[in-house]
């Protein structure tokens, strides 16, 4: 098995490109097309190699 990495390296600038921070207006626009649910730390949302991974918009909520 090869240990070749695929995709962009996880540098700070690439993380901001891969996971951009959305404005409140952008979140409101996509909110009607999905549903809200809680996530646990370490939860796997989808695995590498899925041909059509779902779309996720993560919102950090602090107590």
N, CA, C and O atoms as a GROMACS GRO file, in nm:
protein
  252
    1UNK      N    1   0.084  -0.118   0.000
    1UNK     CA    2   0.000   0.000   0.000
    1UNK      C    3   0.088   0.124   0.000
    1UNK      O    4   0.188   0.129   0.072
    2UNK      N    5   0.053   0.221  -0.078
    2UNK     CA    6   0.131   0.344  -0.090
    2UNK      C    7   0.092   0.444   0.018
    2UNK      O    8  -0.024   0.452   0.057
    3UNK      N    9   0.188   0.520   0.065
    3UNK     CA   10   0.163   0.626   0.162
    3UNK      C   11   0.155   0.762   0.094
    3UNK      O   12   0.174   0.865   0.160
    4UNK      N   13   0.126   0.765  -0.035
    4UNK     CA   14   0.118   0.890  -0.110
    4UNK      C   15  -0.002   0.971  -0.063
    4UNK      O   16  -0.114   0.921  -0.057
    5UNK      N   17   0.024   1.098  -0.029
    5UNK     CA   18  -0.084   1.188   0.011
    5UNK      C   19  -0.148   1.249  -0.112
    5UNK      O   20  -0.081   1.274  -0.213
    6UNK      N   21  -0.277   1.273  -0.104
    6UNK     CA   22  -0.350   1.335  -0.213
    6UNK      C   23  -0.411   1.465  -0.165
    6UNK      O   24  -0.432   1.484  -0.045
    7UNK      N   25  -0.440   1.554  -0.257
    7UNK     CA   26  -0.505   1.679  -0.221
    7UNK      C   27  -0.405   1.785  -0.177
    7UNK      O   28  -0.284   1.769  -0.190
    8UNK      N   29  -0.460   1.893  -0.124
    8UNK     CA   30  -0.378   2.005  -0.080
    8UNK      C   31  -0.317   1.977   0.057
    8UNK      O   32  -0.381   1.917   0.142
    9UNK      N   33  -0.192   2.021   0.078
    9UNK     CA   34  -0.137   2.010   0.213
    9UNK      C   35  -0.213   2.102   0.307
    9UNK      O   36  -0.260   2.208   0.265
   10UNK      N   37  -0.227   2.064   0.433
   10UNK     CA   38  -0.308   2.142   0.527
   10UNK      C   39  -0.228   2.256   0.591
   10UNK      O   40  -0.198   2.254   0.710
   11UNK      N   41  -0.195   2.354   0.509
   11UNK     CA   42  -0.133   2.476   0.560
   11UNK      C   43  -0.245   2.572   0.597
   11UNK      O   44  -0.359   2.554   0.555
   12UNK      N   45  -0.213   2.675   0.676
   12UNK     CA   46  -0.317   2.770   0.718
   12UNK      C   47  -0.387   2.833   0.597
   12UNK      O   48  -0.510   2.845   0.598
   13UNK      N   49  -0.314   2.872   0.495
   13UNK     CA   50  -0.378   2.935   0.379
   13UNK      C   51  -0.466   2.836   0.303
   13UNK      O   52  -0.571   2.875   0.252
   14UNK      N   53  -0.425   2.710   0.295
   14UNK     CA   54  -0.508   2.610   0.227
   14UNK      C   55  -0.632   2.577   0.309
   14UNK      O   56  -0.739   2.555   0.252
   15UNK      N   57  -0.620   2.571   0.441
   15UNK     CA   58  -0.736   2.544   0.525
   15UNK      C   59  -0.841   2.652   0.504
   15UNK      O   60  -0.960   2.623   0.497
   16UNK      N   61  -0.798   2.777   0.494
   16UNK     CA   62  -0.892   2.886   0.471
   16UNK      C   63  -0.958   2.877   0.334
   16UNK      O   64  -1.070   2.923   0.317
   17UNK      N   65  -0.889   2.818   0.236
   17UNK     CA   66  -0.949   2.798   0.103
   17UNK      C   67  -1.045   2.679   0.104
   17UNK      O   68  -1.152   2.685   0.043
   18UNK      N   69  -1.007   2.572   0.173
   18UNK     CA   70  -1.089   2.451   0.176
   18UNK      C   71  -1.211   2.470   0.265
   18UNK      O   72  -1.320   2.422   0.233
   19UNK      N   73  -1.193   2.540   0.377
   19UNK     CA   74  -1.300   2.561   0.475
   19UNK      C   75  -1.319   2.711   0.500
   19UNK      O   76  -1.284   2.761   0.606
   20UNK      N   77  -1.375   2.782   0.402
   20UNK     CA   78  -1.390   2.927   0.418
   20UNK      C   79  -1.492   2.961   0.527
   20UNK      O   80  -1.586   2.885   0.551
   21UNK      N   81  -1.474   3.075   0.592
   21UNK     CA   82  -1.572   3.124   0.689
   21UNK      C   83  -1.681   3.195   0.612
   21UNK      O   84  -1.655   3.288   0.536
   22UNK      N   85  -1.804   3.150   0.632
   22UNK     CA   86  -1.918   3.209   0.563
   22UNK      C   87  -1.975   3.326   0.643
   22UNK      O   88  -1.967   3.328   0.766
   23UNK      N   89  -2.030   3.422   0.571
   23UNK     CA   90  -2.097   3.533   0.637
   23UNK      C   91  -2.233   3.485   0.687
   23UNK      O   92  -2.281   3.379   0.646
   24UNK      N   93  -2.295   3.562   0.774
   24UNK     CA   94  -2.430   3.528   0.823
   24UNK      C   95  -2.528   3.520   0.707
   24UNK      O   96  -2.616   3.434   0.707
   25UNK      N   97  -2.515   3.608   0.610
   25UNK     CA   98  -2.604   3.606   0.493
   25UNK      C   99  -2.586   3.478   0.412
   25UNK      O  100  -2.684   3.421   0.365
   26UNK      N  101  -2.462   3.431   0.396
   26UNK     CA  102  -2.437   3.308   0.322
   26UNK      C  103  -2.495   3.186   0.395
   26UNK      O  104  -2.554   3.098   0.333
   27UNK      N  105  -2.479   3.182   0.527
   27UNK     CA  106  -2.535   3.072   0.606
   27UNK      C  107  -2.687   3.073   0.596
   27UNK      O  108  -2.748   2.967   0.582
   28UNK      N  109  -2.748   3.190   0.603
   28UNK     CA  110  -2.894   3.200   0.592
   28UNK      C  111  -2.944   3.148   0.458
   28UNK      O  112  -3.048   3.084   0.450
   29UNK      N  113  -2.868   3.177   0.352
   29UNK     CA  114  -2.907   3.134   0.217
   29UNK      C  115  -2.909   2.982   0.202
   29UNK      O  116  -2.994   2.928   0.132
   30UNK      N  117  -2.816   2.914   0.268
   30UNK     CA  118  -2.810   2.768   0.252
   30UNK      C  119  -2.890   2.694   0.360
   30UNK      O  120  -2.914   2.574   0.346
   31UNK      N  121  -2.930   2.763   0.467
   31UNK     CA  122  -2.999   2.698   0.578
   31UNK      C  123  -3.129   2.630   0.538
   31UNK      O  124  -3.163   2.525   0.593
   32UNK      N  125  -3.202   2.686   0.445
   32UNK     CA  126  -3.330   2.629   0.402
   32UNK      C  127  -3.314   2.498   0.326
   32UNK      O  128  -3.412   2.425   0.307
   33UNK      N  129  -3.194   2.467   0.281
   33UNK     CA  130  -3.172   2.349   0.199
   33UNK      C  131  -3.122   2.229   0.279
   33UNK      O  132  -3.091   2.125   0.221
   34UNK      N  133  -3.113   2.242   0.410
   34UNK     CA  134  -3.059   2.133   0.490
   34UNK      C  135  -3.130   2.120   0.622
   34UNK      O  136  -3.242   2.166   0.639
   35UNK      N  137  -3.062   2.058   0.716
   35UNK     CA  138  -3.117   2.045   0.851
   35UNK      C  139  -3.003   2.062   0.951
   35UNK      O  140  -2.886   2.041   0.920
   36UNK      N  141  -3.040   2.100   1.071
   36UNK     CA  142  -2.943   2.125   1.177
   36UNK      C  143  -2.935   2.002   1.265
   36UNK      O  144  -3.038   1.945   1.303
   37UNK      N  145  -2.814   1.962   1.298
   37UNK     CA  146  -2.794   1.851   1.391
   37UNK      C  147  -2.664   1.874   1.467
   37UNK      O  148  -2.577   1.948   1.421
   38UNK      N  149  -2.653   1.812   1.581
   38UNK     CA  150  -2.532   1.822   1.661
   38UNK      C  151  -2.427   1.725   1.609
   38UNK      O  152  -2.460   1.622   1.550
   39UNK      N  153  -2.302   1.759   1.632
   39UNK     CA  154  -2.191   1.670   1.596
   39UNK      C  155  -2.101   1.655   1.718
   39UNK      O  156  -2.088   1.747   1.799
   40UNK      N  157  -2.041   1.540   1.730
   40UNK     CA  158  -1.949   1.511   1.839
   40UNK      C  159  -1.806   1.527   1.791
   40UNK      O  160  -1.777   1.504   1.674
   41UNK      N  161  -1.716   1.566   1.881
   41UNK     CA  162  -1.575   1.573   1.846
   41UNK      C  163  -1.524   1.440   1.796
   41UNK      O  164  -1.550   1.337   1.858
   42UNK      N  165  -1.451   1.440   1.687
   42UNK     CA  166  -1.396   1.317   1.631
   42UNK      C  167  -1.492   1.241   1.540
   42UNK      O  168  -1.455   1.138   1.484
   43UNK      N  169  -1.615   1.290   1.524
   43UNK     CA  170  -1.713   1.224   1.439
   43UNK      C  171  -1.668   1.229   1.293
   43UNK      O  172  -1.623   1.334   1.246
   44UNK      N  173  -1.680   1.119   1.222
   44UNK     CA  174  -1.645   1.113   1.081
   44UNK      C  175  -1.769   1.149   1.001
   44UNK      O  176  -1.872   1.083   1.010
   45UNK      N  177  -1.758   1.256   0.923
   45UNK     CA  178  -1.873   1.301   0.844
   45UNK      C  179  -1.880   1.230   0.710
   45UNK      O  180  -1.989   1.196   0.663
   46UNK      N  181  -1.766   1.206   0.650
   46UNK     CA  182  -1.758   1.121   0.531
   46UNK      C  183  -1.614   1.079   0.512
   46UNK      O  184  -1.522   1.145   0.560
   47UNK      N  185  -1.596   0.970   0.441
   47UNK     CA  186  -1.464   0.913   0.422
   47UNK      C  187  -1.404   0.959   0.290
   47UNK      O  188  -1.476   0.986   0.194
   48UNK      N  189  -1.272   0.968   0.287
   48UNK     CA  190  -1.203   1.000   0.163
   48UNK      C  191  -1.237   0.895   0.058
   48UNK      O  192  -1.240   0.775   0.088
   49UNK      N  193  -1.261   0.938  -0.062
   49UNK     CA  194  -1.292   0.846  -0.170
   49UNK      C  195  -1.440   0.837  -0.203
   49UNK      O  196  -1.475   0.778  -0.305
   50UNK      N  197  -1.529   0.894  -0.119
   50UNK     CA  198  -1.670   0.896  -0.154
   50UNK      C  199  -1.685   0.968  -0.286
   50UNK      O  200  -1.625   1.074  -0.306
   51UNK      N  201  -1.763   0.913  -0.376
   51UNK     CA  202  -1.776   0.976  -0.508
   51UNK      C  203  -1.861   1.102  -0.504
   51UNK      O  204  -1.840   1.192  -0.585
   52UNK      N  205  -1.955   1.111  -0.412
   52UNK     CA  206  -2.040   1.231  -0.402
   52UNK      C  207  -2.063   1.263  -0.255
   52UNK      O  208  -2.171   1.238  -0.202
   53UNK      N  209  -1.961   1.318  -0.188
   53UNK     CA  210  -1.980   1.347  -0.046
   53UNK      C  211  -2.087   1.452  -0.024
   53UNK      O  212  -2.107   1.539  -0.108
   54UNK      N  213  -2.157   1.445   0.089
   54UNK     CA  214  -2.260   1.544   0.119
   54UNK      C  215  -2.198   1.679   0.149
   54UNK      O  216  -2.077   1.689   0.170
   55UNK      N  217  -2.278   1.780   0.150
   55UNK     CA  218  -2.233   1.917   0.181
   55UNK      C  219  -2.259   1.943   0.328
   55UNK      O  220  -2.370   1.918   0.376
   56UNK      N  221  -2.161   1.994   0.400
   56UNK     CA  222  -2.175   2.028   0.539
   56UNK      C  223  -2.140   2.174   0.562
   56UNK      O  224  -2.046   2.226   0.503
   57UNK      N  225  -2.216   2.239   0.646
   57UNK     CA  226  -2.184   2.374   0.690
   57UNK      C  227  -2.176   2.366   0.842
   57UNK      O  228  -2.278   2.357   0.910
   58UNK      N  229  -2.056   2.371   0.894
   58UNK     CA  230  -2.038   2.361   1.038
   58UNK      C  231  -2.050   2.497   1.104
   58UNK      O  232  -1.990   2.595   1.060
   59UNK      N  233  -2.126   2.501   1.210
   59UNK     CA  234  -2.144   2.625   1.287
   59UNK      C  235  -2.102   2.598   1.430
   59UNK      O  236  -2.157   2.511   1.496
   60UNK      N  237  -2.005   2.673   1.476
   60UNK     CA  238  -1.956   2.656   1.612
   60UNK      C  239  -2.047   2.729   1.708
   60UNK      O  240  -2.071   2.849   1.695
   61UNK      N  241  -2.096   2.654   1.804
   61UNK     CA  242  -2.183   2.715   1.906
   61UNK      C  243  -2.118   2.692   2.040
   61UNK      O  244  -2.089   2.578   2.078
   62UNK      N  245  -2.094   2.797   2.110
   62UNK     CA  246  -2.032   2.787   2.243
   62UNK      C  247  -2.133   2.811   2.350
   62UNK      O  248  -2.221   2.896   2.337
   63UNK      N  249  -2.120   2.734   2.458
   63UNK     CA  250  -2.214   2.748   2.570
   63UNK      C  251  -2.182   2.869   2.655
   63UNK      O  252  -2.250   2.896   2.753
   0.00000   0.00000   0.00000
